[in-house]
Amino acid sequence: MDRSTSGRRRDVRRVTFVLPQVGGTQQQCSGHCSGINAMCVLKQPADSGSLMRLWTASRDSLVKVWDCNGTQSVESAVCVGEYEGHIDWVNDVVVVNRDLVATCSSDCTVRVWSDQQHGSLECYSGHSDYVTGLCCPESDDARLFSCGLLGEVFQWDISGGKRKPVESLSKKDVGSNSVYSIACDVSGNLVSAGSASGVVYMMDTRTGRVEFELMGHGDTVRDVVMSSDGSTLVSGSSDHTAKVWDTKQRRCIHTLAMHTDSVWCIEKVDSDARVIFSAGRDGCVYKTDTRDLMCDLVVREKTPVTALSAGHGFGAVWVGTEESSVRCYSDAEDIAESRACTVGSLPSLRSRKIFESTGDCHPLPTCSDATVMIPGIPAIVDVKLLTDKLHVLSKDSEGHVGLWDVAKACKIKEFGVCDFVEKQRDMFDPTQSALTWFQPDSSLGVVAGHLTPSNCFSCETYTRQLGYGNAPADEKVNLAEQMLNILFSRWKKAKTQGSDEDMTFNLDDDGSTSVFKFAEGVSPAVMVSGDDHSVPWKKSCWEMDGSEDVPEWVVRCIMRHEYPVSKQLKMSFVLMPLKGSNLPSMSQSRLTAPRVLQVQKMVEYIAKRLEGKGYECSKEPIYWSQSEDKSPKKSPSKKKKHFIVLTCNGMTVPWDFTLAAVRQWMWKRPEDLHIEYSFRSSSDSIVLPKIKIPI
């Protein structure tokens, strides 16, 4: 089997597998499993069957579409679609027209989707860093503006799939001053961009220049909204304030200081941006009239608010937070003067007509309960790869701890709410010391694993360890090869035999040669990063049809069984008799064996050699996991027996350790491992290693 890769161009695109928190259609109909970054709500035509449609963009890399029915108050929200294609946080979503939706992501791409088919029509990859915001002019369905880190603002022709950079925000103007928010007027001629330096850049797309700068914020401008005619701009900043700007006079006319922490979201209620919603890290959602500076505290969330969207004409506001749930609150069209407070320029100068003490500097909210809540799934916030490198311990945002089997792609045990560190100690197994073949990750709120061609093929295990008891005793499999074979089994079959719409989840039907077998109904997603010649993509492993752009190193592995053989799969060690034991040396004391070789097989090798020289050997296993005191069983025979015992650094080596485990937990030196063998009697004491758990 030829596994060499010499003479071929190096391919470094990363493959990621994503283990679903729930399976099958249940996942598609459920809420998000990480924080909400953006939302967009739009009235539907009278004949659409829904009065309102909501799009939610999440840190779980997904965009979901919800039909919201009701009259003045929203009564229900049903998930009717899901956009899957981004491989990182989705940072913004905008409706271009009734048929097209645009999204941007930290995967450095902008995607345009068909609202009817929920499929990606185009992927634009011109950004060199995270894409943080989008906007589109109401009067033009062909243009889209995006902003991102490193001071990038692009104009896209989405009708023809072309990218036209707005030259006014090039490196020569702002250097690497990152842009976090963007807005435009109804015509798309005036574009505003809020930057990390606190400056709002105002650009004329017809001239391609920064016409002027609005300066006044003392920290990053996190969000901007603009009136339809472009005469008024409202910005929210990490300096705890929102500012109202007159763009014709090019000055700040009001500073709104009702928030006590960073202002992350601004949402206009009307086209002239007279009434706005604002929210941020303090969890408060305020509704403010920017003309007379009257405001109401609509609601106060327990966690920071990261997204807002107003249901125009419904008297409602949708609120998304760092949690995975979305809530909608009914709100009166006009700010109640009897409850409102007048916003001053500084927090210390606030003047309220009525102040009801709540124990802090915020008034009582007008809403206490959400009209409707779209529940989410608690996000996975921490993961720990166990020593066998096949199981992952996870903790979600509510403190629940679970155990995942990577080979089955599912959670196999729930421990409930418990101490995550203590559970790691309980699950620690020193008998294994496998090399890390994938990098676990929880940034999307799920358990995911990253595979890179440079190091993913560095781990093997015996097939019997995966539950195949009838496999040959010395048969080993490469874990990355097995994972790639099952992840891309549908793709491989489509390429070699054609697609079969009636294929089931049965492994044999997929034609996979992998010894991994995913649990029934579980459909992990596959994400592939992009490069200069390809765009990133994401798809369920069971939905691949052969059209996907699979990295060449993956193709070589699953189609031709070619992959780089890691030198780390084997290790050298020295095997010699214990000094004073009077036992003979092996014919060859320096040996090489697989890292995963168990000590028990080494004992069998020694016994065979010693018996060949006339020694009578007995074998009494000493297992790390055999009992609480880890003592060998006493032999009932009165005849004195000589039991083989292995030592390393003066400690007895358990038989269920692998060579790699002995080296890591007992030898702890860079030079070749030294193991000594001798005889012991049943009455001799043993000293097992004391291992400090690496937490």
MOKA-V312761 format. One record per run of one state. SS is the DSSP state (alpha for helix, beta for strand, coil for the rest). FROM is the first residue (numbers start at 1). LEN is the number of residues. If there is no record, write none. Layout:
((SS;FROM;LEN) (SS;FROM;LEN))
This chain:
((coil;1;14) (beta;15;5) (coil;20;4) (alpha;24;6) (coil;30;6) (beta;36;8) (coil;44;2) (alpha;46;3) (coil;49;3) (beta;52;7) (coil;59;3) (beta;62;9) (coil;71;3) (beta;74;11) (coil;85;5) (beta;90;6) (coil;96;4) (beta;100;6) (coil;106;4) (beta;110;5) (coil;115;4) (beta;119;6) (coil;125;6) (beta;131;5) (coil;136;7) (beta;143;6) (coil;149;3) (beta;152;6) (coil;158;4) (beta;162;4) (coil;166;1) (alpha;167;3) (coil;170;1) (alpha;171;4) (coil;175;4) (beta;179;6) (coil;185;5) (beta;190;6) (coil;196;4) (beta;200;5) (coil;205;4) (beta;209;6) (coil;215;6) (beta;221;6) (coil;227;5) (beta;232;6) (coil;238;4) (beta;242;5) (coil;247;4) (beta;251;6) (coil;257;6) (beta;263;6) (coil;269;6) (beta;275;6) (coil;281;3) (beta;284;6) (coil;290;4) (beta;294;7) (coil;301;4) (beta;305;7) (coil;312;4) (beta;316;6) (coil;322;4) (beta;326;5) (coil;331;10) (beta;341;2) (coil;343;4) (alpha;347;3) (coil;350;1) (beta;351;2) (coil;353;19) (beta;372;3) (coil;375;5) (beta;380;6) (coil;386;5) (beta;391;6) (coil;397;3) (beta;400;6) (coil;406;4) (beta;410;8) (coil;418;2) (alpha;420;8) (coil;428;11) (beta;439;3) (coil;442;5) (beta;447;5) (coil;452;8) (beta;460;3) (alpha;463;4) (coil;467;9) (beta;476;3) (alpha;479;9) (coil;488;1) (alpha;489;8) (coil;497;10) (alpha;507;4) (coil;511;14) (beta;525;4) (coil;529;2) (beta;531;1) (coil;532;2) (beta;534;1) (coil;535;2) (beta;537;4) (alpha;541;3) (coil;544;8) (alpha;552;9) (coil;561;6) (alpha;567;3) (beta;570;8) (coil;578;12) (beta;590;5) (coil;595;3) (beta;598;1) (alpha;599;13) (coil;612;6) (beta;618;1) (coil;619;24) (beta;643;6) (coil;649;2) (beta;651;2) (coil;653;5) (beta;658;1) (alpha;659;9) (coil;668;5) (beta;673;8) (coil;681;7) (beta;688;1) (coil;689;7))
